[in-house]
Amino acid sequence: MAGQLFSVAALSHAVSGSVGGNVAMLAFYPLDQLVMRAQAAGHGKSRNPLSAIKHVIKVEGIGGLYRGMGSTLMTLFAANFIYFYAFYILRIGFTRSKASRALGKRLGITRAFFNLALGTLAGAINVAFVQPLWVANARLKLQGTEGHGKARYKGVTDVLSTVYREEGVSKLWAGVSSSLLLCLNPAIQFAVYETVKKLLVRRNEKGGRASHSYEYTSVCAWCNVKMDCDTLYLPSPGRADSAEVPEQQGPYTTRGAVSYHGTFDCIAKIYKFEGWQGLFRGVQTKLWHSTLISALMFLTYEKIQAAVEKVVVSQLQRRGGAHKIKL
């Protein structure tokens, strides 16, 4: 197990997931910006993606669509690196453990459920390390926008130090409960992706045809749409992090700051003052955002994995090693 921690395979999965996530986010970042604004908007009619893009450009210019992109890419790279790295290490550890395999057989645990459990655990590890960066990212993306006051922070480190100094260390993990609940979303997505990928590869091998990454990434995209439609729109750090908003009727203090005490309190207050529509604010943009980003991320991930495998196999063949490996 110790030898796997810094293996080429572990680092390959982590880097592939990180680069894939950043490529996808870079391509569709304006949608991510719109989702964050919709979640933190409070009262008001939710615009469709095209209308929201036109409004931001009219009020803030093109730059408004890319506000906070640097911090988002940095945070996303760290989050995906930890997630894919943890998932691979956990899977290797459990599959090579005789006790774990024996327990799995006794309990009748399927491969899909196994991947789901490991994905959830990897997601929880990711949240524990990266949540402060998402909190900082949310504040950087919202500062200077309509209803959130003038720009106050200079960067991620400035946000982290300011929040720690003025609000306490607990605020760096604001919204962590909702993030932990949402660990199940990417876990389901990744479990379905791995299962569908294996089924398609097996089917194509029997039929004597090559497998193409676009086949299972398209299924993954469909799966993501289904999950977004079936999942309650839990509050992000944009809501749970006391972001400054205009004073108005509803779950707000007299200073005009959102006041929530945990995920379920946030859900209850949103429903009370905004109705069920408030829980699904910006869901149309979220569907486009999640579907496109997930599909491009996994496509890039597979392409990088295939490229790394070719390089490693080539090196092994030159040294007279194995002719086939599995990363």
N, C-alpha and C positions, 0 to 999 in steps of 0.2 A: 504493500500500500504506500509506504514512504517513497518508494521509487517512482510512483505514478504522479506525485505531487508536482514535480517539475519536468514531467515528460513532454516530448514533442507533441504527443496526441492531446494532452490536457491543455497546453498553451495554444495549440492549433484551434481547438473548439472555442476557447475563450476569445482569442483574437478574431476568429471568423465571425462569431456572434456580435462582438463589439463593432467591428468594421461594417458588418452588414446593417446593424442598427443605425449607425451614423450615416451611411450612404442613403438609407431609406428616409431618415429624418431630414437630411439635407435636401432631398428631393421634394419633400412634402411639408417642410417646416411651417409655411403659412397656415396650414390646417391645424397644426399643433397649437399655434398661437391663438387661433380663433376658438379652439376648444377650451383653453385655459380662461380666456376672457368670458366665454359663455358661462362657465362654471362659477366664476366669481362675480357675475353681473348682478345678482340679486333680482329685484323686480324689473320688469320690462319685457317687451316682446322679443323673443329669440329670432334672430335673422337666419335665413338659409345661407349656406356657404358663400355663394356668389355675391349676395347682397352684403354680407358681413365684410367680405374682402373689399368691395367698392367703398363701404363706409370708412374702413380703416385708412385706405389710400386717400380718401377725400379729406379726412381729419388730420392724419399724421404723416401722409406720404407713404411711399413704398417701404421706407425704413421701418414703419410701424409693424409691417408683417414679419419682420425679422428681428424684432426686439428680443434680447436675451438669448439669441441663437448660440453664442459662444458657450455660455454656461450650460445650456441644454445639451449640446453635443458632448461637453466634458462629462456632465453627470450621466448621460445615457451611456457613454463609452464605459465608465466605471461600473454602472449598474449591470450592463450586459456582460462585461468581462467577469464580474463576480458570479452572475447567474449561471452562465454557461460553464465556467470553471468548476463551480460548486456542483452543478448537476452531473458533470462528467466524473468528477472524483467520487461523489456519492454512489453513482451507478457502478463504477469499477469496484468500489469497496464492498457494496452489498452483493454484487454478482459473483465476486471471488471469495466471499465468506461462506463456508460450508454451513455454518449455523443459520445464516440468513436464508440460504437456499432451502434448507430443510424446513425452516419455519414457514416459508412461503408456500411450499408444497402442502404442508399440513393445513394451512389456512385456505388453500385454494386461490392464492392471489394471482391474478392474471398479469401479463406483461403490461397491458394498458394501465391497470390500477397501480402497478409498480412504478411506472413512469410518472403517473399523476402524483403519487405520494412524494417521490423524489423531487419533482418539479415544484411542489408546494414548499418543501423543506428548503430547496435552493432559493426560492423566492423570499422566504422568511430571512435567510442569511443575508440576501441582497438588501432587503429593507433595513435590517439592523445596522448595516454599514453605510448605506447611501441615503437614508431618509433626510439627514441634515442638508445634503446637497440639493435634494428636490425642494426642500423648504426655501433654501436660498434662491434656487432657480425660479420658483413661483413668484417670489418678491421682485426679482429682477425683471421678470417678464411683465409684471403688472404695473411697476412704478412708471409714472409719467403718462399712463393711459387715462382715458376718461374716467373720472370719479375716484382715482387712486392717488391724487396729489402729484407733486413734482418729484423728479428722480432724486433719490436720497442716497442710494448705494452706488459704489464704484465698481464692485465686482463681487465674486463669490466669497472670497476671504473677508471682505469688508462686511458683507451681510452676516456671515457666521460670527465674527468677532462682535459686531454691534448687537445682534440678537442675544448672544451669550452674556454680554455686559449689561444690557438694559432690561432683558426679559427673562434671563435665566436659561440654564441648559435644557430644561424640559421643552422649551419652545422650539429647540432644534429638531425635536422629534414630534412636532405638531402633526396631527393627521396620521400617526403611525398605525393606529388601530384600523382605519379604513384601508391603508396600504397593505396591512397583513391580511385583511379579508379578501382584498383583490389579488393576493398571491395565487388564489385558485384559478383566476382567469388565464394568465399566461401558462399556468401548469396544465390546465385542460387543453389549451391550444397546442402546447409542445407535446403533450402525451398523444393527442390525436394526430399531430404531424408525424411523430415517430412511428406510430402504428400504421397510418396510411402509407407512409414511405416504404415500410417493410413489405406491406401487402402488394403495393404496385411493383416493387422491385422483384418480388417472388413471382408475380403474375407475368411480368415481362420476361423473366428468365425462362419460365416454362414455355412461353410463346416464341422464344428466340429473338426477341427484339430488345433494343437498348432502352434503358430508363432515362427519362428526361426530367430535370429538376422542375420545369414549369408545370408538370403534371401534379406533383404533390404540393407545390406552393399554391396552385390555384385552389386545391381542396382546402388547404390551410386558410386561404383568404375567405372561402365560403364559411368555414367553421368559425372564423372570427366574427363574421356578420351575425351568425346565429347566436353566438355568445353575447354580443353586444345588445342584441334584441331581447335576450332572455335575462340579462343581468340588471339589477337595480342600479341606477346611476349614483353610486356612492360618491360622497364629497371628496375632492382632491385637496392637497395642501393649500390650494388657492382659496378654498372656503374655510378649511379647518385652521388656517394659520392667521386668523384675525387680520386679514387684508383690509386696508383702509377703503371705505366706500362712502358715497354720499349719505347724509342723514336722511332717513325715510322711515315710514311706518313698517314695522315688522320686527324680526329678531335682532334688532340692533341697539346698541347702547346710545346714550345721549351724545357721546363723542363721535358717533358715526362709524364705529368699528364693529365688525361682526363679532358676536359673542356666543361661542358654542363650547359645550363641555363634552367633547367626545363625539364619535361617529353617530351613535343612535340619537343623541340630543340634536345633532345637526339635521339628521333626516326628519325628526319629528317637527322641528321648527320650520324647516323648509316646507314641509307638507302643510303645516298649520297656516302659514302666512302666504304661501305661493301656490298651494294645491299640488296635485300630482304632476302637473306640468313642470313645476320647479325642479322635481327630482330627475326629470329627463331633459333639462335645459341643454340645448346644443347637441342633442343626440344625433341629429341628421349629419352635422359636421363630424361628430365622433365616429360615425359609421364609415364615412369616406376616409377619415384619418387612419383609423385602426386597420381597415382592410388593405388600403394601399401600402401602408408602412409595413404591415406584417408580411404581405406577399413579396415585396421588394427585399425586405430584410432576409427572409429565408432563402430567396433566390440567390442573393449575394453570398450568404453563408455557405450554401452548397457549392457555389462556384469556387470560393476560396478553399474550401475543404478538398475539392477535387484537385485544385492546383497544387496544394501542399502535398497531397498523397502522391501525385505524379513525381514531384521533386524528391520526396523521401524514397519512393520505390526506385527511382533512377539512381540515387546514391547507393542504395542497398545492392542493386544489380551490379554496379561498378565494383563494389567490394566483394561480390560473390555471395551476398546475403539472400534473404527471402525474396521471392518474386512477387509476393502478394501480401499486403498488410491491410489492416483495417484500423483507421484512425477513430 
